[in-house]
Structure formats: structure tokens, C-alpha cells
Amino acid sequence: MTIIEKLEQEKKLYSPVFSGKTGLPDTWGFRGNLVLKEAEKLADEARPPEIFADQVIISADAAKINFLACHVDSLGHLEYIVEALKPYLHMGGKYFVFAGNIDISEKYFIELGGSGFFILPLDEATVWNEILDCFSLERGDLKRLGSGEKIDAVAAAASGFSGRFRNISYEEGLAAMGPIRIPENRPV
């Protein structure tokens, strides 16, 4: 069973735009949303998650998630990401979390739960567009690729990423973050 299948079975992944085998051998990808904290269940009603990461992009092999990019409303949700994905994260992975409540001029690197996370602001853009800009990937070069191959291209570019972000502790990040902003009409 693949990591993506395990996460789907655990009901952590929902609203997939893509889920399945990518163009590389033994590589699977996902684009959609990630449940970080389920809503309290009342009777048998299905409720949306209380906290989730959206615009999620995952590339995984048989054992580990090698690339992750996502948006969360608050940097405080980073601990939920670690909790939800801990068995599948590793120190060599490239993980990018766009937080809606950090200063637009800041970029951090935070180690948490044995993995390192590049923390970036996201104001009115999308994770996909920001990741392409971060890795200097041309949108035109990706147009001819299938959904899984696009994830492969982004993950390959991420593997060589060595951006200079300020190292801070998770606690320092929590102290520096602002209030949660939920912009109206934010693109998805």
C-alpha cells in the first residue's frame, strides 16, 4: 500500500485534484487538501475538518514523503502537519508550508518533529504559482506534462533547493506570527 493510499484510508486526504502514480517509477503524488484536525462528530453526521491544509502537493516514494507544499491559515498549524504526517516525513525531505499569518517579508526554516520546514508567507497568490516562482520553473514548460509529471518536475526542482531562510525555533515563529487572516476571494 502506498503512502497516498494509507493517508486516504486514514481519511486524511480529501478533495483530490490528482491522486495516484506519477511519471517516475515508484513515485506517487497528490494534490488536494489534508485534514489536520477533524471536527467533533455529533451523531452520524459528516462534518468538514476543523483544521486543514489546502492547496497540498505531495510527492512520495514507497517509504517517505519527499516533497510537500501546502497552505495553512496559521503557522500554529505546523504541529498538526507534523502530527498528521510524522510516520512519512524525514530530515532529507523538502517541505514548504505557506502560512497566512506571517509577515509578508519573512521566510523561516523551522525544524520540528525531526523534519525541516521552509516557512513562507502567502497573501493573494496560490501555492502552485509561488512554488513555481520559488524554483524558477516556467509554466510553459509544464503545460505539456500530465498532472503526475508536473508534480515530478516540481519535486525534482525542490530536491536541489537550498534557499537561505532564517533558522528559528517553532516557539519563535509562534511568537512572531500575526493574527489569522482569511482574505475574501482568495484563489484556490
C-alpha positions, 0 to 999 in steps of 0.5 A: 500500500502506498503512502497516498493510499494509507493517508486516504484510508486514514481519511486524511486526504480529501478533495483530490485534484490528482491522486495516484502514480506519477511519471517516475517509477515508484513515485506517487503524488497528490494534490488536494487538501489534508485534514489536520484536525477533524471536527467533533462528530455529533451523531452520524453526521459528516462534518468538514475538518476543523483544521486543514491544509489546502492547496497540498502537493505531495510527492512520495516514494514507497517509504517517505514523503519527499516533497510537500507544499501546502497552505495553512491559515496559521503557522500554529498549524505546523504541529498538526502537519507534523502530527498528521504526517510524522510516520512519512516525513524525514530530515532529507525531505523538502517541505514548504508550508505557506502560512497566512499569518506571517509577515509578508517579508519573512521566510523561516526554516523551522525544524520540528518533529525531526523534519525541516520546514521552509516557512513562507508567507502567502497573501493573494497568490496560490501555492502552485504559482509561488512554488513555481516562482520559488524554483524558477520553473516556467509554466510553459514548460509544464503545460505539456506534462500530465498532472503526475509529471508536473508534480515530478518536475516540481519535486525534482526542482525542490530536491536541489533547493537550498534557499537561505531562510532564517533558522528559528525555533517553532516557539519563535515563529509562534511568537512572531506570527500575526493574527489569522487572516482569511482574505475574501476571494482568495484563489484556490 
